[in-house]
Amino acid sequence: MFSFSVMLFLWILWTVVQTFLLERPGMELPQERIALIFILYGLLILAVLAGTVISVFIDNRRYSRRFGAMTLFIFLSFLAGKSIFG
């Protein structure tokens, strides 16, 4: 579950880099890619939440710390993107 979450995060990062840094956006933003980014963020949050719940149920501290760190990392990246792109 953790590797799936990391893969989703890298997919989001690559989509954002393609959309906002590699291509020169004009006055209009590509709505399909922005919708994809929000859908992937939703899936990422669900995957991390499921991993956190599973790690608490099996009482595994290592996975709980990993998913806790991933949750903080997702939150910070979302705030950074929100502050940069508005």
Rosetta silent file (secondary structure, phi, psi, omega in degrees, C-alpha in Angstrom):
SEQUENCE: MFSFSVMLFLWILWTVVQTFLLERPGMELPQERIALIFILYGLLILAVLAGTVISVFIDNRRYSRRFGAMTLFIFLSFLAGKSIFG
SCORE:     score description
SCORE:     0.000 S_00000001
   1 L     0.000  -36.208 -179.134    0.000    0.000    0.000 S_00000001
   2 H   -68.318  -41.988  179.713    2.869    2.352    0.760 S_00000001
   3 H   -66.816  -33.084  175.070    4.568    1.776   -2.596 S_00000001
   4 H   -64.864  -40.339  177.830    1.216    2.385   -4.336 S_00000001
   5 H   -64.762  -41.792  178.473    0.920    5.692   -2.470 S_00000001
   6 H   -64.893  -41.360  178.527    4.427    6.691   -3.485 S_00000001
   7 H   -62.782  -41.641  176.610    3.675    5.752   -7.097 S_00000001
   8 H   -62.376  -41.648  179.887    0.511    7.886   -7.041 S_00000001
   9 H   -64.343  -41.254  177.909    2.441   10.814   -5.605 S_00000001
  10 H   -65.732  -35.390  176.639    5.099   10.530   -8.307 S_00000001
  11 H   -64.461  -43.057  176.789    2.372   10.395  -10.953 S_00000001
  12 H   -61.435  -46.318 -179.117    0.849   13.601   -9.526 S_00000001
  13 H   -60.502  -44.045 -179.874    4.262   15.249   -9.446 S_00000001
  14 H   -66.050  -39.282  177.815    5.000   14.289  -13.059 S_00000001
  15 H   -64.507  -40.960  178.607    1.589   15.553  -14.237 S_00000001
  16 H   -66.070  -43.017  179.221    2.125   18.865  -12.452 S_00000001
  17 H   -62.667  -44.015  178.181    5.611   19.246  -13.908 S_00000001
  18 H   -62.853  -42.626 -174.398    4.315   18.505  -17.414 S_00000001
  19 H   -72.666  -45.603 -169.892    1.364   20.847  -17.068 S_00000001
  20 H  -103.849  -22.406 -175.751    2.927   23.863  -15.414 S_00000001
  21 H  -109.014  -43.314 -176.305    6.672   23.721  -16.045 S_00000001
  22 H   -80.618  -40.055  177.579    7.405   21.913  -19.312 S_00000001
  23 L   -93.836  143.843  177.482    4.507   23.245  -21.380 S_00000001
  24 L   -87.129  100.024 -179.959    3.949   26.942  -21.669 S_00000001
  25 L   -71.634  138.779  176.747    0.384   27.423  -20.506 S_00000001
  26 L   -83.349 -143.074 -179.870   -1.443   30.280  -22.147 S_00000001
  27 L   -74.879  -26.071 -179.253   -4.301   32.128  -20.599 S_00000001
  28 L  -105.732  137.255  176.386   -6.338   28.943  -20.234 S_00000001
  29 L   -88.018  147.353  177.889   -5.287   26.014  -18.110 S_00000001
  30 L   -70.642  108.771 -174.186   -5.836   22.478  -19.423 S_00000001
  31 H   -65.225  -32.372 -179.178   -8.964   21.442  -17.539 S_00000001
  32 H   -65.645  -42.550 -179.681   -8.473   17.708  -18.196 S_00000001
  33 H   -70.229  -36.321  178.321   -5.063   17.651  -16.551 S_00000001
  34 H   -67.571  -38.888  175.426   -6.207   19.705  -13.590 S_00000001
  35 H   -63.563  -40.309  177.477   -9.145   17.325  -13.096 S_00000001
  36 H   -61.553  -40.995  179.387   -6.688   14.401  -13.305 S_00000001
  37 H   -62.403  -43.990  179.668   -4.492   16.007  -10.627 S_00000001
  38 H   -67.960  -37.769  177.679   -7.452   16.413   -8.249 S_00000001
  39 H   -64.849  -42.585  178.933   -8.652   12.850   -8.896 S_00000001
  40 H   -66.311  -37.484  175.235   -5.153   11.494   -8.234 S_00000001
  41 H   -62.272  -39.816  177.493   -4.887   13.530   -5.024 S_00000001
  42 H   -62.771  -44.661  177.395   -8.207   12.005   -3.907 S_00000001
  43 H   -64.035  -38.378  178.880   -6.969    8.482   -4.652 S_00000001
  44 H   -64.012  -43.376  178.957   -3.705    9.226   -2.874 S_00000001
  45 H   -63.955  -41.365  177.647   -5.491   10.442    0.241 S_00000001
  46 H   -64.604  -41.204 -179.691   -7.708    7.334    0.246 S_00000001
  47 H   -65.461  -41.982  179.675   -4.716    5.020   -0.204 S_00000001
  48 H   -68.457  -39.443  177.409   -2.773    6.675    2.618 S_00000001
  49 H   -63.902  -42.807  178.089   -5.821    6.628    4.882 S_00000001
  50 H   -63.972  -42.331  177.906   -6.396    2.929    4.155 S_00000001
  51 H   -63.735  -37.562  178.449   -2.731    2.166    4.806 S_00000001
  52 H   -65.932  -44.328  179.697   -2.845    4.076    8.077 S_00000001
  53 H   -63.931  -43.619  179.682   -5.944    2.218    9.247 S_00000001
  54 H   -64.191  -42.411 -179.563   -4.472   -1.160    8.276 S_00000001
  55 H   -66.966  -30.656  175.981   -1.165   -0.396   10.020 S_00000001
  56 H   -72.227  -40.147 -179.887   -3.035    0.592   13.189 S_00000001
  57 H   -64.033  -39.159 -179.818   -5.140   -2.584   13.071 S_00000001
  58 L   -89.046    0.585  175.433   -2.104   -4.838   12.750 S_00000001
  59 L    57.184   52.946  179.134   -0.253   -2.692   15.315 S_00000001
  60 L  -111.476  108.047 -175.505    2.828   -2.109   13.184 S_00000001
  61 H   -67.694  -34.356 -178.658    4.667    1.018   14.290 S_00000001
  62 H   -62.550  -46.303  178.998    7.013    1.098   11.297 S_00000001
  63 H   -70.521  -33.542  176.659    4.161    1.320    8.809 S_00000001
  64 H   -62.122  -41.619  177.950    2.287    3.781   11.022 S_00000001
  65 H   -66.668  -40.628  178.731    5.305    6.094   10.953 S_00000001
  66 H   -61.118  -48.671 -178.201    5.673    5.701    7.194 S_00000001
  67 H   -70.328  -31.241  174.374    2.051    6.544    6.511 S_00000001
  68 H   -65.392  -42.672  177.102    2.145    9.388    9.026 S_00000001
  69 H   -65.777  -38.420  178.281    5.171   10.861    7.274 S_00000001
  70 H   -65.276  -38.211  177.838    3.464   10.371    3.911 S_00000001
  71 H   -62.938  -45.390  176.958    0.375   12.195    5.191 S_00000001
  72 H   -63.379  -40.230  179.586    2.486   15.155    6.295 S_00000001
  73 H   -64.287  -41.226  177.315    4.381   15.117    3.001 S_00000001
  74 H   -63.506  -45.450 -179.173    1.112   15.135    1.006 S_00000001
  75 H   -62.166  -44.868  179.746   -0.259   17.991    3.084 S_00000001
  76 H   -66.181  -39.220  178.755    2.907   20.068    2.708 S_00000001
  77 H   -68.575  -36.320  176.942    3.104   19.454   -1.039 S_00000001
  78 H   -64.940  -42.439  177.151   -0.556   20.391   -1.435 S_00000001
  79 H   -65.772  -38.596  178.047    0.026   23.618    0.501 S_00000001
  80 H   -64.895  -44.037  177.939    3.140   24.408   -1.526 S_00000001
  81 H   -65.234  -38.184  178.366    1.289   23.866   -4.782 S_00000001
  82 H   -66.457  -38.886 -179.495   -1.631   25.927   -3.593 S_00000001
  83 H   -73.866  -31.272 -179.403    0.632   28.799   -2.579 S_00000001
  84 H   -77.388  -48.285 -172.072    2.605   28.713   -5.856 S_00000001
  85 H   -99.049   -3.921  176.007   -0.246   28.283   -8.331 S_00000001
  86 L    83.112    0.000    0.000   -3.056   29.950   -6.402 S_00000001
